């Protein structure tokens, strides 16, 4: 069974930084696009960032462009989300996601992804 395990969340002051990691138990994520999503209380899950299978192409939610960076290490089967200049509105549970089959990506549609982690809480305080 495929597992995605997020880590790196926590409590941080506004303006601070966090680095999220997503470790995949997939034999390899090398030929799969990967994505990060988030869900705040009372809101729907929303796309945050995605990377193509090579890491050469990325896509971001407009509100995080210039602040967040998605990257991947295929040799380690791990995807990262570097979050800088965090804002109160970034508070949410963050999830990583992977497709069932090889897919170049990137993709921001939740329907593209079949495997989801259990999430890691990010709380930004004033």
C-alpha positions in Angstrom: 0.0 0.0 0.0 1.3 3.4 -0.9 1.9 5.8 1.9 2.7 9.5 1.9 3.9 10.9 5.2 4.2 14.6 5.7 6.3 16.2 8.3 7.8 19.6 9.3 4.6 21.4 10.3 4.3 23.4 13.5 3.7 26.8 15.0 5.5 29.8 13.6 5.2 33.5 13.8 4.1 35.6 10.9 7.1 36.2 8.6 8.8 33.0 9.6 9.6 29.9 7.6 8.9 26.2 7.7 10.0 23.4 5.4 7.6 20.6 4.9 8.7 17.1 3.7 6.6 14.3 2.1 8.2 10.9 2.1 6.6 8.4 -0.3 6.6 4.7 0.1 6.2 4.3 -3.6 8.8 2.3 -5.4 9.7 5.5 -7.0 8.1 8.9 -7.5 10.5 9.6 -10.3 7.8 9.5 -13.1 5.0 11.1 -11.1 4.0 14.6 -10.7 3.6 15.6 -7.0 1.5 18.2 -5.4 0.9 20.0 -2.1 -2.6 21.1 -1.0 -4.0 22.7 2.1 -7.2 22.9 4.0 -8.1 25.5 6.5 -10.9 25.1 9.0 -14.3 25.6 7.4 -12.8 25.8 3.9 -12.4 23.4 1.0 -9.0 21.8 0.2 -7.1 24.0 -2.2 -4.1 23.6 -4.4 -0.8 25.1 -3.2 2.0 23.9 -5.4 2.9 21.1 -7.8 6.0 19.9 -9.5 6.5 17.9 -12.7 8.1 14.5 -12.5 11.5 16.0 -13.3 11.1 19.0 -11.1 11.8 21.2 -14.1 8.3 22.7 -14.1 6.4 24.0 -11.1 3.1 25.6 -10.5 1.9 27.7 -7.6 -1.2 29.2 -6.1 -1.1 32.9 -6.8 -1.1 33.9 -3.1 2.1 31.8 -2.4 4.1 32.7 -5.5 7.4 34.2 -4.5 7.1 32.8 -1.0 6.8 29.0 -1.3 9.1 26.7 -3.2 8.3 23.1 -4.1 11.2 20.8 -4.8 11.9 17.1 -5.0 14.6 14.5 -4.5 13.6 11.5 -6.6 16.5 9.4 -5.2 15.0 9.9 -1.7 11.4 9.6 -2.9 10.8 12.9 -1.1 9.1 16.1 -2.0 9.6 19.4 -0.1 7.7 22.6 0.4 9.8 25.5 1.6 7.5 28.2 3.0 8.9 31.6 3.6 7.3 34.9 4.8 4.4 33.0 6.3 1.2 34.8 6.8 -1.8 34.2 9.1 -3.8 33.0 6.1 -1.4 30.2 5.5 -2.6 28.4 8.6 -4.0 25.1 7.5 -3.4 21.4 7.3 -1.0 20.7 4.5 -1.2 17.5 2.4 1.0 16.0 -0.2 -0.5 14.0 -3.1 0.7 11.6 -5.8 -1.1 10.1 -8.8 -1.7 6.4 -9.3 0.1 6.2 -12.6 3.1 7.9 -14.2 2.1 11.5 -15.0 4.4 14.3 -16.1 2.4 17.1 -14.6 2.4 19.5 -12.9 -1.2 19.5 -12.1 -3.4 21.5 -9.7 -6.6 19.5 -10.0 -7.3 17.3 -7.0 -8.7 14.7 -9.4 -5.3 14.1 -10.8 -4.1 12.7 -7.5 -5.0 9.3 -6.1 -2.8 9.0 -3.0 -2.9 11.5 -0.1 -1.0 11.8 3.1 -2.7 12.4 6.4 -1.4 16.0 6.6 0.7 18.2 8.8 -0.6 21.2 10.7 0.9 24.6 10.0 -0.2 27.4 12.3 1.0 30.9 11.8 0.6 33.3 14.7 0.7 37.1 14.9 
